[in-house]
Amino acid sequence: MYSIGGIVTFFWFIPTMKDLRHKKPSANSMTYWIWTLTTFFTSLYGIFVLQNTIFIIVINLQLLACLIVLILRLRLNIRKK
């Protein structure tokens, strides 16, 4: 069940990614910086402490989604300047 929840969470990032690709700033950069950092540390915890394959896959999918949103948002900030 956890893996299904993680996959659903990943897919909920897609509308934000679409908005950002179409230059609609729908994501707060600071929020995604914090979210990416916490997901990164959670990923490290999963890899080195939990060593649970499903958890590692799910949390890294979420990390990937956070990174994509953050990169797209930062790209918009750079183009505005």
N, C-alpha and C positions, 0 to 999 in steps of 0.2 A: 504493500500500500504506500509506503514511503516513496518508492521510486515513481509511482504514478503521480503522486503529489508534486514531486520535483519536476517531472516532465511537463505537467500542466503549468506549473509556475514559469518554466522556461518559455512556453508558448504565450504566456500573458505578457512577455516582454516584446513580442513581435509588433503590436500596435505602436508602441513607443518608438521602436526602431524605424517603422515605416514613416511616422511623423517626422523623425529627425532626418531621414533620407530625403524627405520632401521639404526640408528646411523649415519645418515648424518646430520651434523650440519648446517641446512639451515635457522636457525632463530638467530637473534641477541638478546642476553640476555638483554642488556640495553634497547633496543626498547620495548621488551615485559614487562620489569619491569614498564616502564613509561606507556605503553598502559594499563597494568593491573590496575595500580593505578588510572589512569584517568577514566577507565571504572568503577572501584569500586566506586569512588566518584559520577560518573554519576548515578550509581545504587542507591546510598543513596539519591541523589536528587530526583530521580524518586519515590522512596518509601515514603519519608517524605514530599516532596513538591508537585510534580505533581500528585501523587496517581492515575496514569493512568495504568491500568492493562496491556494493550498491550505493552506500553513502558517498564514497569518493566520486563515483560517476555523477550522481545527482548534484552534489555540491559544486563540482567542476562545471557542469552544465549551467548552473546559476552564475558561477564566476564568469564564464564565457559571455553570458547574456549581459551581465553588469559591465564587463569590459567593452562590449560592442556598443552599448548605449552610451557609456562614458566617452568613448572615442568619437562617436558620431556627434555628441553634444559639444565636445571640445572643438571639433572641426568647425561647427557652426560659429562658436565664439571667435575662432581665429579668422574666419572669413568675414565676420562683421567689422573687424579692425582694419 
